Amino acid sequence: MHNEGGTLVDRTSSRNFAARTVCGVVNSLSPFATAEAIDTSKPLISGVAIDGAGNPIDDAAVTLSGSETRTATSDQNGAFAFANLQAGSSYTVEVRKLGFLFNPALQNVAQLSGEAKLTFSGSAAAFTISGHVSNTKNSQVTMALSGDASLEVIADNSGRYVFAGLPAAGTYVVTPSALDSIFSPPQTVIVDLDQDELDVDFSVNSETNAAAGTVIPELQCVIDNHDGSFTALFGYLNQNASAVSIPVGPLNKFSPAPQDRGQPTTFQPGHVANAFNVTFTGTKVAWAVKGPDRHRNTAIASLDSQRCP
């Protein structure tokens, strides 16, 4: 569609859907827009994002997954829609906006026919990420936060640091640095912040803390089930010489909830591939494990993860 005198005119000259290409020919340059004609005979998923008082939440990212994957953004009325869907197919719709928590964050539509209308209720929220840096040898440690917020703080004399007031639903990377120091872990990733994370700890590598090995969760690959869900295959690396027990909870959890998705609680030494699998809906799921060295490592499965052969 080409803007000509304030009117959008269809100037399409060719379409190649396999190559995701639409071409148009015009004799002047003005703003373009892409559009899709709605076939009213095909199913539709529509919805609205609102807060607790019923006010619209605009500019929320909406993801449709399942038989096909699409994205949309809620408008000034909080509304969104996905048209021309496949009858009888199953879909998952997820709504996200930085600084908001939605309950539920995603909804499933099975065997779609006609129009499915969804309502997502969200509320503004912010949380804290904090922790302790040990074995610093009195060096000044700078803690850098990146991702959906960029901040720097200096750890205090006891090694404590705090990042407060961080918007909910963000993904954040915490990275320590100090002169002539190598940290373990080098950084920690927190996905979909939905609560205060008060034990994001680090230490300077030394013979003292080398005895306690870390446990590293690993994503092998992801299977598209073509029914609105995906299956992620996870393994792990236990750097300890013997088996390690880590119960489900703050030290061994998935996000978003539920924390328990059938992950191991006993980790055998060495590398263990395809230890278990998790079926998930939505855009991503993250498995975080904190081993005997008290350092958290995270593996993330998403719609864009490597597909299983």
Secondary structure, DSSP 8 states (H G I E B T S, - for coil): -EEETTEEE--EEEEETTTTEEEE--SS---B-------TTS-EEEEEEEETTS-B--S-EEEEEESS-EEEE--TTSEEEE-S--TT--EEEEEE-TTEEESSSEEEE-S--SEEEEEEEEEE-EEEEEEEEE--TT---EEEEEESS-EEEE--TTSEEEEEEEETT--EEEEEE-TT--EESS-EEE-S--S-B----EEE--HHHHTS--EEEEEEEEEE-SSS-EEEEEEEEE-SSS-EE--SBTTEEEESS-S-SS--SEE-SEEEEEEEEEEE-SSEEEEEEE-TT--EEEEEEETTS-B--
